[in-house]
Amino acid sequence: MSTAIEELFQEGIRRYEAGEAAKTLIPSFEAICKGSPKAAAAWTCLSWLYLLEGQAEKALKAAQTAVKLDPVDAQPRVNLTLAMLELKKTGVRQQVETIKQILARDPEQIEGVKSNLAEGGKRRPAWPHLSKMHQWLFEEN
């Protein structure tokens, strides 16, 4: 990421953490992804914002890009799986198993995923797939 794009990304993260609505952040993250198409973290954020806005088709595409760029990061796979659930796509179980394997190999990612799922519940209440995802990843044996 160029310095300017990195600054835009960090500013977008600050705005999100300050509670700004996903809808107003999407254009910034679309620009970041366009300016730095290999930035997996930006694609992950964009897919999450799309999910929060109920734009599952766009979320699916952004998450697929993020997973290709960083296949060992759990969060883009979580986003991909949530989009797949919303679009009634096949392959959800395989993604959940892959996420579990990633978290088992890299437990440092667990708190981030849990935190994002909790944040999603606050920002998009009554999101049935979110609680299902939490259950599959953290409550089943």
DASULVEN-V249096 format. One record per residue. N is the residue number from 1. PSI is psi as a letter, one per 20 degrees, with the letter a starting at -180 (* if undefined). OMEGA is omega in degrees with one decimal (* if undefined). NEAR is the number of other ideal C-beta (glycine too) atoms within 12 Angstrom. Layout:
# DASULVEN-V249096
n->N psi->PSI omega->OMEGA near->NEAR
n->N psi->PSI omega->OMEGA near->NEAR
This chain:
# DASULVEN-V249096
n->1 psi->p omega->175.4 near->21
n->2 psi->r omega->-178.6 near->15
n->3 psi->g omega->-179.6 near->11
n->4 psi->g omega->179.5 near->14
n->5 psi->g omega->178.1 near->24
n->6 psi->g omega->178.6 near->18
n->7 psi->g omega->176.5 near->17
n->8 psi->g omega->179.8 near->28
n->9 psi->g omega->-179.2 near->31
n->10 psi->h omega->177.6 near->21
n->11 psi->g omega->177.7 near->21
n->12 psi->g omega->177.8 near->32
n->13 psi->g omega->178.5 near->23
n->14 psi->g omega->-179.7 near->15
n->15 psi->g omega->178.2 near->22
n->16 psi->g omega->-178.2 near->28
n->17 psi->h omega->177.3 near->16
n->18 psi->i omega->175.4 near->12
n->19 psi->j omega->179.6 near->13
n->20 psi->q omega->-177.4 near->21
n->21 psi->q omega->179.1 near->17
n->22 psi->g omega->-176.1 near->31
n->23 psi->h omega->-178.8 near->18
n->24 psi->i omega->179.4 near->18
n->25 psi->h omega->-175.5 near->32
n->26 psi->g omega->-179.5 near->31
n->27 psi->h omega->178.3 near->21
n->28 psi->g omega->-178.6 near->30
n->29 psi->h omega->173.7 near->40
n->30 psi->g omega->178.6 near->26
n->31 psi->g omega->178.8 near->21
n->32 psi->g omega->-179.5 near->35
n->33 psi->h omega->177.7 near->35
n->34 psi->g omega->-179.0 near->19
n->35 psi->h omega->-179.7 near->21
n->36 psi->m omega->-171.7 near->27
n->37 psi->i omega->178.8 near->21
n->38 psi->j omega->-179.1 near->19
n->39 psi->n omega->-176.2 near->30
n->40 psi->g omega->-177.7 near->31
n->41 psi->h omega->179.3 near->31
n->42 psi->g omega->177.3 near->38
n->43 psi->h omega->177.6 near->39
n->44 psi->g omega->178.9 near->39
n->45 psi->g omega->-179.3 near->41
n->46 psi->g omega->179.7 near->43
n->47 psi->h omega->178.6 near->46
n->48 psi->g omega->179.3 near->42
n->49 psi->g omega->176.8 near->40
n->50 psi->g omega->178.7 near->38
n->51 psi->g omega->-179.8 near->43
n->52 psi->h omega->179.9 near->36
n->53 psi->j omega->178.5 near->28
n->54 psi->k omega->179.3 near->23
n->55 psi->m omega->-171.0 near->27
n->56 psi->h omega->-178.7 near->28
n->57 psi->g omega->177.3 near->20
n->58 psi->h omega->178.7 near->29
n->59 psi->g omega->-179.8 near->41
n->60 psi->g omega->-178.4 near->31
n->61 psi->g omega->179.8 near->26
n->62 psi->g omega->179.6 near->40
n->63 psi->h omega->177.0 near->44
n->64 psi->g omega->177.9 near->31
n->65 psi->g omega->-179.6 near->32
n->66 psi->g omega->-179.7 near->37
n->67 psi->h omega->177.6 near->32
n->68 psi->h omega->-177.6 near->20
n->69 psi->h omega->-178.1 near->24
n->70 psi->m omega->-174.5 near->26
n->71 psi->i omega->-179.2 near->20
n->72 psi->j omega->174.2 near->21
n->73 psi->p omega->-176.3 near->32
n->74 psi->h omega->-172.2 near->40
n->75 psi->g omega->178.0 near->39
n->76 psi->h omega->176.8 near->43
n->77 psi->h omega->174.7 near->39
n->78 psi->g omega->179.6 near->45
n->79 psi->g omega->178.9 near->47
n->80 psi->g omega->-178.4 near->42
n->81 psi->g omega->177.4 near->43
n->82 psi->g omega->177.8 near->45
n->83 psi->g omega->178.5 near->40
n->84 psi->g omega->178.2 near->33
n->85 psi->g omega->-178.2 near->30
n->86 psi->h omega->-178.3 near->31
n->87 psi->j omega->-179.6 near->25
n->88 psi->l omega->177.4 near->13
n->89 psi->q omega->175.3 near->22
n->90 psi->r omega->177.0 near->11
n->91 psi->j omega->-178.1 near->20
n->92 psi->g omega->-177.5 near->25
n->93 psi->g omega->179.4 near->17
n->94 psi->g omega->178.2 near->16
n->95 psi->g omega->179.7 near->32
n->96 psi->g omega->178.7 near->30
n->97 psi->g omega->178.4 near->18
n->98 psi->g omega->178.2 near->26
n->99 psi->g omega->179.0 near->37
n->100 psi->g omega->179.0 near->28
n->101 psi->g omega->178.7 near->19
n->102 psi->g omega->-178.9 near->29
n->103 psi->h omega->177.5 near->27
n->104 psi->h omega->179.8 near->15
n->105 psi->h omega->-175.2 near->15
n->106 psi->m omega->-175.7 near->19
n->107 psi->i omega->177.7 near->15
n->108 psi->h omega->-179.8 near->15
n->109 psi->i omega->-174.0 near->27
n->110 psi->g omega->-177.1 near->23
n->111 psi->h omega->178.5 near->16
n->112 psi->g omega->179.6 near->23
n->113 psi->g omega->178.9 near->36
n->114 psi->g omega->-179.4 near->24
n->115 psi->g omega->179.5 near->20
n->116 psi->h omega->177.9 near->36
n->117 psi->g omega->177.9 near->35
n->118 psi->g omega->178.1 near->20
n->119 psi->g omega->177.6 near->25
n->120 psi->h omega->178.0 near->34
n->121 psi->h omega->177.8 near->22
n->122 psi->g omega->-175.2 near->16
n->123 psi->h omega->179.2 near->26
n->124 psi->m omega->-179.3 near->30
n->125 psi->q omega->179.5 near->13
n->126 psi->l omega->176.1 near->12
n->127 psi->n omega->-169.9 near->25
n->128 psi->h omega->-177.9 near->16
n->129 psi->h omega->-179.6 near->31
n->130 psi->g omega->179.7 near->33
n->131 psi->h omega->177.0 near->21
n->132 psi->g omega->179.7 near->24
n->133 psi->g omega->179.0 near->38
n->134 psi->g omega->179.9 near->28
n->135 psi->g omega->-179.0 near->15
n->136 psi->g omega->-174.7 near->27
n->137 psi->h omega->-168.4 near->33
n->138 psi->i omega->-176.7 near->23
n->139 psi->i omega->179.3 near->13
n->140 psi->q omega->178.1 near->13
n->141 psi->* omega->* near->7
